[in-house]
Amino acid sequence: MFNGFEFFLNFFHKSLTYVYFIPYFAPLKTNFNMKQIYLFTAFLLSLQIAFAQITVAGNVTDDQGVPLPGATVVEVGTNNGTTTDFDGNYSISVSDDASLAVSFVGYETTTLAVDGQDQLNFSLNQSNELDEVVVTSLGIKREAKALGYSIQSVGSDDIVNSGSNNALDALVGKAAGVQITRSAGSAGGGSRILIRGVTSMIGNNQPLIVIDGIITNNETLNSGSNTAGTATSNRLMDLNNEDIESINILKGSAATALYGTAGAPGVIVVTTKKGEEGEMKVSYTHSTGVDWLSTLFDLQDTYAQGRNRSRSDRTPYWRSPGTGESSSYGPALADLEYSTDPNHPEAPAASHFDSDGNYLYDKNGFLVTRGTGNGIPGNNYQDNYRGFFREAIQSLNNLSIQGGTEKATYAFSTSFLTNEGIVPNEEYGRKTFRLAGTLQASDKLKISTTFNYVRSDYQRIQQGSNTSGLMLGLYRTPVSFDNANGFTTEEAVDERSAYQFANGLQRSYRGNGGYDNPYWLINNGLRNETVNRVYGSFTADWNYSKWLNASLIIGADFTSDSRKQNFEKGSATRSPGYVSLTQYNSFLTDAILNISGGDAITDKLNLNYLVSANAFDRTRSALNSNGSNFAFLGFINLANASNVAGSENFLRTTQMGFVGQVEMDWDSTFYLTLAARQDYDSRLGVPGREFNAGDFSFVYPAASISILLSELLPQNDVLSFAKIRASWAQVGGPPPFAYLTTSGYSITNVGDGWGDSLNWPIQGVTGFEIDSILGNSDLTSELTEEIEFGIDFRFFNNRIGLDLAYYERQMTDAILNASLPPSTGYNNVWLNSGRMSGRGIEATLNLGIVESENFSWNSQINFTSNENIVEELAPGLDKLFLAGFSSGGSYLIAGNQYGALVGGAYLRSGNGGPGDDGLNIPDGDIVINDNASSNEYGFQAVDPQQRAIGNPNPDFIMGWNNQIRLGPVNIGFLFDWKEGGDMLNGVGWALSFFGRSQLTADTRNEAPAPIPGVLPDGSPNNIPVVRDQYYYQSSVGGFGSVWEQFTDDAGWIRLREVSLGYNIPVSSIGIDFIDSANLSIVGRNLWYSTDYNGVDPETSLTGVGNGQGVDYFNMPGTRSVLAKLKLNL
């Protein structure tokens, strides 16, 4: 008899052995080939005849005996389920020791054990109230109906079935008020998450992450600048999605007030699985998938490397890579052919040939005018960029075991993830190990613990504004130059002669420098990173009486992050060679003591109270050693460097808080909650000042009300539940950085940002300099005040649900740096001086569209519209740089939305007029340069002032999530809509300068024509020009001062997720220990539509930082499909 389980184990012997039987610290590898994937798919399809169970039938009625059609019947712990027919009858195949859970909107869920029975009837009790219990601040569980503020839950299935291994990415579109943006398409790249926009001008705006009641590490540490380096990761990526039980998102200030300053940006509360009472259950999940390139910038593949001969003779001519030529304004490839004759009149200099007369840069020879060479036409090397990327394999194995008794439960899981990047040699891997459990030590004391170990390995590629950036070198390479030197992409990755000359210098389209050959970079410019992390929690709950309960939660989180950045000798960025070794260590401890209680005061009045104390401590250290100027090639090591330096940094912050909360409930209809937290924050302490707790202590109050209108109205068949709510709160915002109350010192270095900096110590002499920003001992906490109104209405036995929220917030005392006269010895000083306002609307619409025996369709729409206006900056400050470039980037500007995009603009006829505020683009027509002696005669004139030219914030975002069940088949799809939000298209800006964008090919041969606009005297422009090389290499083209024409709408509509699942029917083959099996296929980002002219606009040059809306040679986005099998034993 066929043994499906044995077949499964044998087939995956290689990967299973690798996951579970080799040392846990094994190097990162990927073990699946396409043959295995095909076999795996065939095996999955064969499983539908693999297993058998008994059939249970019965009916479902309400407490009056009325049948309930469309009730959901699910085998507990599995995806196996069905629904009742019109008469309330059902039939389902389950294991004989299973339990069945029956649910129906507006009724309480009922669970019964099968115990070998083939007939089970259910009677459900009606519930017109929202009895859902959610985890709120400080680990406190409260009834959702009592909350006077907005909170939204996302279940485990929504995370696990998303097809993403990153819990943050899995949340996209599934919660109102939440905006998540991937920083790039790199394997292991992080994501930026905002809840209700920003709450600090320059500080942290990412929400607090709380796992099992404990604040955990979600840092993103960038070893490079905010515009260069490699991709970075959020530490929430360390969490195995299969371990998540639920995620609750606390949005407003009233919801997060109990966390004090730490919770100002919002809080994400993650509850993990800790086992369930019952027999041991084993679950194994395997998924294998492929990621591939989404979209590339539209490059021209018509014109070769070269330029025009002069402004007066605009005849294009080819120039050899050995000249260092960077432009692609040469002749059309169709007009060129090869020659190998060094004596050809158009041959490059002798230095471009070896001693035998062979041309060094192309095996085919050099390019000459068609008809003068050997007759072989010039090659079009489109695969320089189109064929460079690979189809990247990802795989995940997860094993979990759980069970328990009424006294104790346990949960164990381990997982192994490998994820190739679409760039060759880019890799991400993660191993997790987890233990959790609960113990009912006595009738009053319950203990629960969690322990987690995670190891993550990354092999990252340089990106962004970086002469060693992969996309920078890849996009700028002329179509006439072959980066692979005649080899295929797969061959060139490992073939040194593809990217390196015999003398060891790299072979690139700009000779030996300028930008790195992509194949050279992925072998000689990698950053290797290993993160080891241990975190966990201990919770003791003591229930003495209704009026006295206590809980103690203690947690710790240690992260060790080891990085090595390599730049071989000959790198474009570090030509002499460079290596950097960095060790980051982070240690967080969190302790919470809650004392609570409550009971009925009268037959209608109930009162509950909470008193809590919280202590949180964070330490972070960084130790760096770096060396440059290698003695020889092939040994990237400090021992090979003649210049070696190092640095050490240490940071420690401590916060303490004391909380009081009272909740009053009148007749289960009117709820009033009053709360306050007193915070103490060491970041506001002043070194050397006599200790006074009042110097860094602040109190933040909150109040909320909830009224259940449905309890005041007669019961009816239309309105099932109705609640109105309101809340008000004040929360503090911590200083954006530590040690702002004093002025520190740092090691001196001098540089211009392009080449190597001059770093001390020099010849054994160490130099320090005082910070350029003066510390301020009078700094106080930032303050946000927020008011929120909302409704929660349910109709037709909860088949339709609408949750609306409107909020306004005012942030004052923002900590910014104001200018100081140079005579003070400082450039700036820290002040409480900024002011910002925010408001928004959130809506969640839940629809039970269809409920029948064999078909159901549930849909959820989440809508978010938010704006944050900068009302005021520091004295004398009209704008403040956040991120990007000095010529174009993200700024704070008074009166504009947060992070306004600022850059060069065209001169308008309204410049200097009554409506010109000097910051925004004034009204009027574009003015044309009419100076006939200017090289930019006939081009748009340039505004002498930088202007706000775009807004990176979307008008709204919306997610439409759908789950459809058709018998044993489950279908899911999620559309994600982002309306508006501008992006500085730095790729288009730069590539127009170099002649690589399709735009330059489209316009260079157009007939001369006037550019729309007016002359300085106001008359219509009548000066004809050609937009060729000299236009795009002027002030208004790429690398010029004007960004206006390269600012694009980055909105989109995309199919974020689509899934197809199948609950495999169980039939007899002699394997009785497999309870259920589910096969699914999931696709992510398979389709999107956008007006953005570039890569997938879901990208950010600056990663997860505050400054957004800048695209500059970021890694392109990806699409993915994976197949997943889950077995419950």
N, C-alpha and C positions, 0 to 999 in steps of 0.2 A: 504493500500500500504506500502511496506517495506521502512522504512526510514533509509538509510545507515548511515547518519550522527548521528542520535539519537542512533543507535546501537553502533557506534564507541565511543560516549561519555559515554554511559552506561558501555560498556566493560572496558574502561580505567578510570572509575570513581575513582577507588582507587588511581591510580598514578596521575591523573589530580588533584584530591583533594589535594594530598600531595604536588604537585608542586606549585599550585597557591592559595590555600586557607588556608594553615597553615602558621605560622610565618616564615619569611624568614630566620631566624637564627635557624631553626630546626636542630636537630642532624642528622648525616649522616645515611641513611638507604637504603636498597634495597627492593623493593616492588613487584618484579615479581617472580612467581614460574613457573615451567614447564607447568602446566595446562594453565596458562594465555598465555604463549608463543605459545602453540599449537593452542589455540583458536584464538590468534592474527593472526597466519599464515592462518588459515582457513578463517578468516574474510577478509584478504587481497586478497585472491584468489576470494572471492565473489564479490569484488568491480567492476570487469570488466563488470558487468551488471547494474551498479549503476547510470550512468549519461547520459545526452543527450545534443547535440548541433546541429547547422546548418552545412550544407556542403557548402564550398566555392570552386569554381573551376576557372581555368584561365590558362593563359600561361605566360611564362617569355622569353623575348627576349633581345638582346643587343640594342644599340641606332640606329642600322641600320635595326632592325626588324628581325634579324637572331635568331632562337630559341636557347636557352641555356639548353642543356640536363644536368641533374645532379645538377642543382641549388638547394640550400637548402631553404625551406620555413618553417618558424618557427612561432608559435604563441607566441608573445612577452610575456615574464614573465613566460613561462612554458617550459617543456621539450617536448611538443607536436610539431611534425614536420614531414615533408616529403621532397621528392626531385622530380624534374621534370623528365618526361620521355624523350625519344629520340627527340620528337617534341617540348619539352619545356612546356608540359602541366602538370598540377598538380591538385590534389583534396585533401581537408583536412577538417576534422570536427572541428569546433571551436565554442566558444560562440559568440552570435550575436553582442556583443560589443567589440570583441577582435581587436587587431592589428596584421598584418602579416608583418614579416621582411624577405626579400629575399636577399640572398647573394650568390656570385659565385666568385671563385678565379680569381683575376685580374680585378674585377669590384667593384664598390662602392655599399654598402648595401643600400637597399631602403625599407622604411616602409610605409604601408598604413593602414588606419582604415577600418574595415569591415563594420561597421554601418548598419548591417542587410543585406548587399548585398550578393548574392550568386555567383557573377561573379566579379573577380578582375584580371586585367592584369598588368604586371610589365614590365618596360623598364629600363634596367640597363646601367649606363654609365661606360665605360671602364676606368680603372686606372692602368697604368703601373708603378706607383710609390708606394713606401711603405709609405702610409699616416698614419700609426699607430702613435698615440700620447701616450707617456709613461711618467710616473712620475719619475723624476730624483732627483738630490740632492736639498735639501732645499724646496721640494715641487714644484719645477718648472716643468711644462709640456713642453715637446719638441717633435718634430717629430722624430720618430726613424730613418728615413733616414738621418737626419742631424748629428747623433751621430758618433763620431770618435772612440768610444770604445764599449766594449761588455756590453750588458744589456739583460736580459732575463725575460720574463713575464710568470707568471703562473696564469691561470684564476680561478675564483671562483669554477667552476664545478670540476676542477681537485683536489681542496682541499676538497670540500664537499663530493664528491663521492669516496673519498679514503678509507673510513671505519675507519679512525683514528680521534680521538678527539683532537689530538695535531697537530697544523698547521705545526710544524717542521717536524714531521714524515710524514706528507702528502706530503712534497716536495721531498722525496727520489726518485731519478731516473728521476725527471722531469725538471732538469736544469743542464746544463753542468758547470763544475767547482765547483760544490757544493758537499761536502761530509758530510753525516749525519749519526751518529752512536748512537743508543740507548744505554744508560749506563747499563740497566738491564731490566728484565721482570717484574719489580714491577709496581703495579697500581700507576699512577701518577709520574712515574720516568721520569727524564729529558733526553734530547738528546743533543749531541755535534754536532755543525755545523761548518764547515770550508769552506771558499770561497778562492780558489786558495792557499790552504795550509796555512802555518803560516807566520805571519809578525813580530812576536816578539819572542825572545828566551824564556823568562820566564814570559812575560806579557800576557794580555788577547788576545786571538786569535779568539774569537767568534765575529761575525759581529754585527754591530750596528743595533738595531731594531727601525725603525721609523714608527709610526702609525699616519696617517693623518697629516703628516708634522712635528710631534713632536717626539723627542727622548724619548723612554719609557724604563722602567725597564725590563731587561731580566737577572737579577742576579740569580745565583745559590749559595745559602748559605748552607754550610756544617757544621753541629754542631760537627761532629766527625773528625777523621783524614782523610787523602786522601786514606786510605786503609781499613777503617772500618766505623762503624756507620750505617746509613740507607740510602736509596735512596734519592736523591734530585731532585728538579724540576726547570725547566726554567719557568720564569714568562710569556713567550709567550704562555704557556699552558692556561693562563687565558682568552685568546682570543677565542670567540665563532666562530667556522669555518663558521657558517651560516651568520655571519655579514661581512665576507670578500668579497670585490668586486674584488680585484686583488692584486697580489704580484709581485713587480718588484725587481729583484736582480741586484745590482750594484756591479760589480766584481773587476775591476781593479782600480789602483790608480787614473787614469784620471777620472774615473766615480765617485769616492768618494772624490776627492780632495777638493770639496767645504765644506765637513764636517771636514776637518782638521785632527788632531790626532785621533779624535773619530772614523773616518771612515776608518782608516788604515786597519782593518781586513776585510773590505767589509761592505756593507749596504744592509739590507732587508727593502724595502719600502712597507708598507701595506696600502692600501686604503680601507676604509670600506664603507658600503652602507649608503646613506643619503637620500633615497627616490627619487621617480621619479614623474614627472608631470602626472596627470591622476587620475582616481577614486581610492578610497581606496582599497588596495589589502591586503588580509589577507592570511598568509601562516602558516600552521601547519605541523611540522615534528616530527615524532616519530620513534625511532629505538630501537630495542632490540637485544642483541647479547650475545654471550658466548665466553670467552677466556679459553683456556686450555693449558696445559703444552706442550712445543715443544719437547725438548730433554733433557735427563739426562746423566750424566757421566756413562760410562760403569763400573758398580761395579760387583765384584765377589760375588756370593751367595752360595759358596760351603763350605767355611771354617769358623769355629767358632772363637769366641774371645779366645785369648791365644797366645802362643809363643813356640819356641823350648826350650827344657830344657837347652841346652848349646851348644857351638860350637862343642864340641866333641860328644855330644849326641843330635842329631838334631831330636829327637822324639817330635812332637808337643803335647801339653797338654792344656786342657781348664782351663781358670782362671775366677773366679767369678767377676761380675761387682764390687762387694764390695772391690776388691783388687786394684781398680784404673787402671787395665790393659787397655791400649789404643789400642793394636794391634789385628789384626785378622789373625794371623799366627798360629792359633790353629788347632785341628784336623778337618777332614771333618765331616760335620753334619751327614753324612750317617753312621759314625762310633760312634755316640753318641746317648744316650737315657736319659730319665729323671729318677731322684730318689728324693724322699721326705724324706729319712731317714737321720737325722742329724748325725747318727753314721756310715754312709757309709764311707769306707776308702778314697774315693775321695771327701768327703764333704768339703765345704769351712769352714772357721773359724766360731766359735759360734756367732760372732758379725753380721753374715749375716742372722741370724734367729731371729724371735721375741721370746717373752717369752713362747709362746706355741709351739715352735719348727717349726714354719712355715717359709719357705724360703722367704725372703723379695723381691727378685728381679724378680721372675717369679712365677705365680700362678701354673704352671705345675711342678715346682721343679727345681733342679739344674742338670747340665749335667754331665754324667759319661760315662765311656767306655761301648760301646754296649755289652749287655749280662750280665751286672752287676747291672742294675737298674730295673725299673718296666716294661720294654718292650715297653714303649711309645717313639717312635723316636723323636729326637730333631726337633723342628719346624724351618722352614725357613721363617723368617719374612721379606720377600721382600717388603711387604707393608710399612715397615718403611719409605721408600723413594718413591716407585712407587705409593703407594696409599695415600700418605700424601696430595698431591695437589688436589684441587677441580676444578670443572668446574665453572668458575666465570661469573656471570651475569653482563652485562653492559646495561644501558638504557639511552636514551636521549629524552627529550621533548623540542621542540623549537617552540615558537610562535612569529611571526613577522607581523607587520602592517606597511604599507607604502603607500604614495600617495602624492598629492599636486596639486598645480596650477602652472601657469607660473611665479607666484610671490614667491611662497614658497613651499617647500617640507618637508616631515617629514618621520622619520623612527623610529620605536620602536621594540624592541625585548627583550624577556626574555627566558632563557633556564635553564633546570635542568638536570644535568648529575650525574649518580651514576655508579661507576665502582668498582666491587669487584676485589681483587687480587686473583691469583690462590692459594696463601697461606691463610689458614683460618685466619680470623680476620683482614686481610689486606684490607683496604678500601680507596677509593678516591671519593670525591664528589665535584661538582662545581655548583654554581648558578650564573647566570649572568643577569644583567639588563642594558639595553642600550637605550638611546635617542639620536637622531641626527636629524639635519634639516638644511635647507638653507632658506635664505630670500633675495629676490631682493629688498633691501630697496629703491633703486632709480635706474635710468637708468645707474648710474655709480658705485653704491655701492652694493656689495653682501656680505652677512654674512652667515657663516656656523658654527655650533657648534656640539660637540659630548660630551656625558657624559656616563661613564661606571662605573658600580659597580660590583665587583666580590667577591664572598666568596668561598674559597676552603678549604675543610677539608680532612685531611689525617690521617690514622692510619697505621703507618709504622713498618716494621720488621727489626731487626738487621741483617746485612749481612757482608760479606767480612772477612778480617783478624781480627777476633774478637771471643774470646772464647764464646761469646753469639751469634755469627753469626748463623743464622738458617741453612744454607747449610753446614757450618762446622760441626755442631753437627749431622745433618741428614746424611751426607755422611759417617762420621767416625763411626757411630753406627754399631757394628757388626751385621751380619745377624742372629746371634743366640740370640739377645736381642730384646725384644718387647717394643718399646717406648710407645705404647698405652696400655700396660699391659692387653691384652686380650680384650680390647674394640675395636669397629670399629673406623675408623678415625672420623666420624661424632660424635660419642659418646665421644671419648677421648678429643675432643676440649673443651668440657664443663664438663668433669668428672675429678674432682680434684685427685681422687685416681689413675688415669692413670699415672700421672706424679709427684705425691707428696706422701710422706709417712705420716703416722698418726702424726708424730712429727713435721710436717710442712716442713721438708727438702725435696728438690726435688729428684726425683728418676731418675737416669740416668745410662747409661752403665758404667760410671766410678764412681759409688757410688753416692756421694753427690756433686761431683765437676768435674773439668776438662772441660767439655763442657755442655751447657744447653740441657736438653731434649727439642726437638722442641715444644712439647705440653705445657711444662712449659713456654717456651719463649713467645709463642703467647698469653699467658695470663698474664705474669708477667714482660715482657721486652719490651712493646710497646712504641713507641713514637707517641704522639698525637700532631697534628699541625693544627692550624687554621690561614688562611691568609685572611685578608680583604683588598681589594684594590679598590681605587677610582682613575680614571684617565679620562682625557678629554682634549678637545682643543677648542679654539675659533679662527676663521679666518675671517678677513675682507679684501676683495678685492675691491680696488678703481681703476676703469679704467677711468682716466681723458681724455687721448688722446692716439693716437698710440705711442707717444714718452714719455708718462709719465703715468705709472701705479704703484700702490703700494699695497703691501699686508702685513698684520701683522698677525702672527701666534703666539699664546700664549698657552702653555699647562702646565699641572701639573700632577704628578703621585705620589700618596701616597700609600704605602704598609705597612701594619701592620702584622707581622708574629709572632704568639705566639706558643711556643713549650713546651711540657713537656715530658721529657725522664724518663721512669720508669725502675728501677731494684729492684725487690723484694729481700728481705733478702734471702740469699742462692744462689744468682746469681753466675754463674761461673766468670763473669767479675767483679762484685761488690758484693762480698760475704756478707759484713755487711749490704747491702742494700744501695740504692742511688736514689736520685731524683734530676732532674735538670729542672729549669724553666727559659726559655729564651724568651725575648721580643726583636725582631728586628723591627725597624722602618726605613723606607726609604722614602725620599721625593725628587722628581726631579722636577725642573722647567726649561722650555725651551722657549725662545722667539726669534722670527726671524722677521726682518723687511727687506722686499725685495722692491727695487725700480727698475723698468725695463721699457723697451720700445723698439721701433724699427719700421722701415718702409723701403720702397724702397728709395735708394739714387739716383739711375738711373734706367733705364728700366730693367737692369740686376743685379745690385748690391743691396742687402738688408743687413741691419745692425741691430742687436739687442744687447742690453746691459743689464747688471744686476749689481746692487750694493746692497750689503746685509750686515747686522749686526746681529750677533747671540750671545746670552748669555745663558749659560747652568750652572746650579748649582745642585749639588747632596749632600745631607746629609744622613748619616746613623748612627744610634745609636743601641747599644746592651746592654741590662741589664740582668744579669744572677744571679740567686740565686740557690745554690745547697746544698744539705744536704746528709750526709752519717751516717752509723752506727745506724740503726733503733733499737728502743727499742723492738718492737714486730712485728709479721707478720700481713699482711692483711691491712696495713694502709700506703700506699706510699704517704707520705706527709712530708713537711718540719717540721711540728710540731712533727713528730715521729723521727727526726734525732737529734743526739747529737752533730754532727759536721756540722755547717752551715757556709757557706762562700758565697761571692758574688763578682761580678766584673761589671764594667761599661766601655763602649767604645763609642767613638764618632769620626766621620770622616766627613769632609766637603771638597769638591773640587769645584773649579769654573773654567770654561773655557769661554773665549770670542773670537770671531772671526770676521774679516772683510773681505768681499769677493768682488772681481771685476771680471766680465766676459764679453767678447765681442765675438759675433758670427757673422761671415760674410758669406754671401751666394751669389755666383755668378751664376746667371741664373738657380737657383734651381738644380745646378749640382755639384758645388764645395763649400764645407763647411769648414770653418776654425774657430776653437774655441780656444780662449786664456783666461786663468783664473789664479787667484792667491788668496790665502787666507793667512791672517796674524793671527796667533793664539797667545793667551795669556793663560797660564796654571798655576794655583796656585800650582800644584804639584811640580813645579820647583822653587817656592819661598823659601827663606831661612829665618826662624824665627830669629828676632833680627837684620837682615840686613836692612839698609835704603832702602826704596822702590825705585826700578828702573825698570820700565816696560820692559826695554830692556833685563833684566836678564832672563825673561821667555817669550820672544816674538820671534816668528819664522815665516818665510814666506815660503809658499809652492806653487810653480808654476805648471801649467799644460797646455798642448797644444794638440789639436787633429785635424785631418783632415778627411773628408769624401768626396769621389768622386763617383758620380753615373755614372758608365760606360754605363749603359743602356740609358742614355740621350745623349750619344755621338755616339751611334750606331743606325743604321736603325732598326725600329721596325720589329720584326720577330715572328714567331710562336713558336720558341724554347726558346729564352732567354727573360723572362718576366721582370726581374729586376736584376741589377748587381751593387754592391757597393764594393769598397775597402776602407779600413780605416787604420789609424795609430794614435797612441797617445803616449805621453811621460808625465810623471808627477813625482813630488816628494811629498811625504806625510810624516808627522812626526808620531812617535809612542810615546805615553805618557809613563811616568815612570810606571813600572809594579805595583807599590804600592805607596800610598801616604806617605809623610814625610820621603823620602829617603835622603833629603838634610841635615838632622840632626840626632843625636843619641837620642833615647828616653829611657824610663824606663818601666819596666813591673814588675808585682808582681812575686816574687820568688816562684818557685816550683821545687822540686827535685823528680825524679822518673826514673825508668828503662824502662818504656813503657809496663810493664806487669801487675803489681799490681797497687794498689792505689798510687798516687803520694803524696808526702808530700807538702802540700800547705800552704802558709802564707795567713792570719795571724795565728799565733800559740800562744795560751794562751794570746790573746789580743795584741800581738806584730805583727805589719805589717812589711813585708820586701820587698824591691824593689831591682832590679838589672838593670844595664845599658845594653842596647842591645849588643849582641855579634858582630853585624855588624856596623862598623863605617859609619856614614852618610857622604855625600860628597856635599858640598855647590856649587861645580862647575859642577854638573850634567847638561847635556843638553838633548834635545829630541832625541830619536832614529830617524833615517832617512831611508826611503825606496824610492829608485828610480826605476821606472818601465817603460819599453817600450813595446808596444803592436802593433801587426799587425793583420789585419783580413780581411775577405771577407764575403759578403752576396750575394749569387746568388740564383735566382728563375727561374725555367724552366716550360715551357708548362702551361702558365697562372697560375703560382704559384702552380702547382700540385706537384712540387718537389722544395724543398728549402734546401740550404746548407749554414750553418754559421760556419766559421772556425776562430779560434783565436790562435795566438802564442804570448807568453809573456816571458819576462825575467825581473827579479827584483834583486836588490842588496840592502841589508839592512846593514847599518853601525851604529856605535855608540850604539850598543846594551848595555843596562844597565845590568851588571852582578856583582856578588860579588867575588872579588879576595882575595886570602889568605894574611894574615898579620902575622908577627911574634908574638907569644904570649906575648912577652915583651911589646907590645904596649897596652895591655889590651883589645884587640879585636881579634877576629878570622878572620874577613873579612872586606872588605871595598867596598862600591858601586863605580863602575867605568863605564864610557862609553868605552867599550873595545871590544865587540863582533862584528863579521861580519858573515853574512849569505847570500847565494844566492839562487835564486829560478827560475824555469822555468817550462813551461807547455804548453800543447796543449789542446784545447777545440773544440768540434765539435757537432753541432746539425743538424740532418738530418730530415726534415719534408717530409712526403710522403702522397699524396692523392692517395692511391692505386686504389680505385674504387669509382666512383660517378655515381649513377643511381637512378631511381625513388624509388625503394624499398630497395636499398642496397648501403651502403657506408662503406669504411674502410680507416681511417686515422691513420697514424703511425708516431711516433717520436722517434728518437734514440739520446741520449745524451751521449757523450763520454768525459772522463776527464783523463788526465795523468799529474801528477805534481810531482816535487821533490824539496825538500829544503835541501841544503847542508850547514852544519855548517863549515864555512871557518876558523874561528879563535875565540878563547875564551880569557878570561882575562889572563894577564901574569902569568905564573906559574901554569896555570890550564889546564890539559889535558882532563878532562871530568867533567861534571857537572850533578849532580843528579836532575831528574825531579820528578819522582814518582815511587812507588813500594816499594821494600825492598832493604836493603843494600846488600843482597846476589844476588839479581836479580831484575832489574828494568829498567826504561826508563831514558836515559842519553843524554846529549849533548856531542858529541865527534868531535873534529876538523877533517874534511875530510869525515865525515859520514853523512848520512841523519839524519834529525831531529828526535830526540827521539829514537835513536838506543837502542836496547835491550842489556843490559850488564849483565853478570853473570859468574859463574864459568864454565870452559871448561876443556876438556881432554887435557893432555899434548901431544904435537906433537913433532915428531922427528926434526922438523924445528925450535923449540923454541930457541931463542937466535941467530939464524942465520941472514944472511944479509937481508932477507926479513921480519924479525920480527920487527914490529913497537911498540910492547909492548901493543897494544890496540886491534888489530884485530887478529883473529885466524890465525896463520902462516901455511904455507904449511907443508906437511909431514904426516906420518902415526901416528895413536894414539899409544902412548907408554903405555906398560903394566907394572904394579908393579911386580917386580921379587924378592922382599924382602920376603923370606920365613918366617921370624919371624913377619911379618906384618899381622894384621887382614884383610888387603885388598890385600893379596897375590893373584895374578892372575887377579885382577880387573884393570880397566883403571887407570892410574896415573893422578893426578890432577895438572893442570897448577897452579903455585903459583900466577899468576896474573889473575884478571878478564878480560874477553874479550868481544868484541862486537859479540854477537851470533845470532842476528836477526835484522830485519828491519820491524817495525810495519806498515810502509806506503805501500799502495797498488801500484802495477805497473800501474794499471788503474782501473777506475770504469766506468760502462756503464749501462744506463737504457733504456729499450725498452718499450715504452708506446703505447698502441693501443686502438682505439675506433671504434667499429663496430656498424652500425645501420642496422637492418634487419626489415623493416616495423616499427611496434610500439615497437620492441625489441631493446635494447641497450646492447652491450656486451663490456666489457673493460678488459684488462689484462696488467700487468706491470711486466716485468722481470728485475731483478737487479743483475748485475754481478760485483763482486769485485775480481780482479785477484791479487793474492799475498797478502803480508802483514802478518808478523809473530806475534805469540802470545806466551808469556810465560805461559805454561799450569801449573799454580800453583796447580790446583786441582790434576792433575796426579802426580805432584811432591810430594805433601803431602800424597796422598792416597797410593802411592807405599810404603812409609815409614810405614804406618799403616796396610798394607796388605789388603786394601779394593778395590784396582783397579783390574780389570780383568787381567791386565798384570802380576801381582804377582801370580795369580792362574795359569796362562798359563805356567810360567817358573819354579815354585818351585819344580816340580817333573820331570823336564827334566834331561836327562843323562848329567853328567859333560862334558863340552866342552870348548875349548879355545875361548876367546873373540877375534874377529878380531883385529889385531894390531901387533906391533913389540916390542921386548924386548929392554931395554936400549942400548944394543950393536948393535941393528939394525936387529937382526935375527927375523924370524917370531915367534909369540907367540905360545908356545906349552904347556901352563899351563891350565889344565882343571879346570873349576869351575862350581858351580851350582848357578844360580841367584835366591836365596831364601831370607829368612828374613835377613840374614846377609849381603847380597849384597844390598838390597834396604834400609837397615838402615846404610849404609856406606857413605863415602864422595861422592860417585858417584850415590847414590840413593836419595830417597826423604828426604827432610830436610838436605841433605848434601850440600856441597859447589858447586856442579855441576848442572847447569840448562840446559846444552847443549842438553841432550837427551829428555828434556821436552819442547823444543821450536818447535812449530808446525806452519805449513802454515794455516792461518786463512782465506783464500779466500773462496768465495762461488758463487754459482748461485742460485737464489731463485725466486719463484713466489711471488713477493711482494704484488701485488693486483690482484684480479679477481672479476668482478662484472657482474651481470645480472639485467637489468632494463626493466620495462614494462610500457609504457604509456597506462594506462587503458582507453579503448574506452568509450565514454560517451553515455549513452542511457537513455531514459525517464523513470523516476520513481517518478517524482514530486519534485525533489530537483534541483532547478534551480540556486542556489547560489554557487555551486561548479563548478569552471571553468575547473579544470583538476586535475588529480591524477596520481601519479607515484609510483610504487612499485619496490623496488630493493633489491637484496641480494648481500652482499659484503664479500669477504674473504681476510684475510691478513696473509702472511707468511704460507700459507698452504703447501708449499713444498720448500725444499732447499737441495742442495748437497754441501758437503764440505769434505775436507780431515782432518779437525780439529778433534782431539780426545777429545771430551768433550761436553759441552753444546753448544747451538747456539753461534757461534763465534761473533755475533753482540752484544758485551758486553764489558764492561770496568770496572775494579775494581775501578779506580780513577774517575769515573763519567765523567764530562764534562771538566776535567782539561787537561793540556798540555801533561802530561805523559800518553801514551796509550800503548796498547798491553800487558796488564797484566790481567790474569784471575785467581782469587783466591776466590773460594766459592761465586761467584756472584749469584744473583737470575737467574734462568733459563729463557729462552725466552718463548714467547707464540705464539700460533696461534689463530685466531679468525674468527668468522662468525657472521654477523648481518643482520637482516631484517629491511628495512626502508620504511616508507610510508610518502609521502609528498602530502599534499592537498593544492591547491590554490583556495581560495574562492573569 
